[in-house]
Amino acid sequence: MDQQLSFLGAPVQVDAAHARRAWLGVGREAAARLCLERGTIATEDLRGLVPPPPSENQWGALLCSPWFVQGGEHASRHPSAHGRRVRRWLLTASGRKELLGL
């Protein structure tokens, strides 16, 4: 399925795979910056900071990469999660280098 995104104000058609890859790039950079600020983060911390994913079930894919490691759990604050346990994530040294150039 194709999606329409905007590039320099002009609409651009992209396929779902390209839209997902672009969203992951933006989201992972935001996640890395937030990790530097807070130490650990959960995907729910990113809602509102990054645009919504092409598909709602892709939030977990942001932090499921070699650049983040599990760093704990907490009860979710997102209403649809009903307080279930969610993972907290830490930024790895390779994540700092690859995502932020530090």
Solvent accessible surface area in square Angstrom, and as a share of the most:
residue,aa,sasa,rsa
1,M,198,0.89
2,D,85,0.44
3,Q,63,0.28
4,Q,117,0.52
5,L,75,0.37
6,S,85,0.55
7,F,135,0.56
8,L,164,0.81
9,G,70,0.68
10,A,52,0.40
11,P,93,0.59
12,V,57,0.33
13,Q,109,0.49
14,V,34,0.19
15,D,58,0.30
16,A,47,0.36
17,A,57,0.44
18,H,102,0.45
19,A,4,0.03
20,R,91,0.33
21,R,144,0.53
22,A,55,0.43
23,W,15,0.05
24,L,16,0.08
25,G,43,0.41
26,V,85,0.49
27,G,0,0.00
28,R,39,0.14
29,E,70,0.31
30,A,27,0.21
31,A,0,0.00
32,A,0,0.00
33,R,127,0.46
34,L,12,0.06
35,C,6,0.04
36,L,75,0.37
37,E,140,0.63
38,R,135,0.49
39,G,38,0.37
40,T,34,0.20
41,I,0,0.00
42,A,1,0.00
43,T,35,0.20
44,E,26,0.12
45,D,14,0.07
46,L,0,0.00
47,R,83,0.30
48,G,81,0.78
49,L,106,0.53
50,V,10,0.06
51,P,75,0.47
52,P,103,0.65
53,P,12,0.07
54,P,48,0.30
55,S,45,0.29
56,E,107,0.48
57,N,132,0.68
58,Q,31,0.14
59,W,16,0.06
60,G,47,0.45
61,A,21,0.17
62,L,0,0.00
63,L,1,0.00
64,C,97,0.58
65,S,22,0.14
66,P,109,0.69
67,W,64,0.22
68,F,6,0.02
69,V,72,0.41
70,Q,90,0.40
71,G,33,0.32
72,G,33,0.32
73,E,91,0.41
74,H,30,0.13
75,A,50,0.38
76,S,10,0.07
77,R,156,0.57
78,H,56,0.25
79,P,110,0.69
80,S,80,0.52
81,A,9,0.07
82,H,164,0.73
83,G,40,0.38
84,R,147,0.54
85,R,146,0.53
86,V,29,0.17
87,R,132,0.48
88,R,46,0.17
89,W,38,0.13
90,L,71,0.35
91,L,28,0.14
92,T,29,0.17
93,A,85,0.66
94,S,55,0.36
95,G,0,0.00
96,R,98,0.36
97,K,138,0.58
98,E,109,0.49
99,L,34,0.17
100,L,25,0.12
101,G,65,0.62
102,L,118,0.58
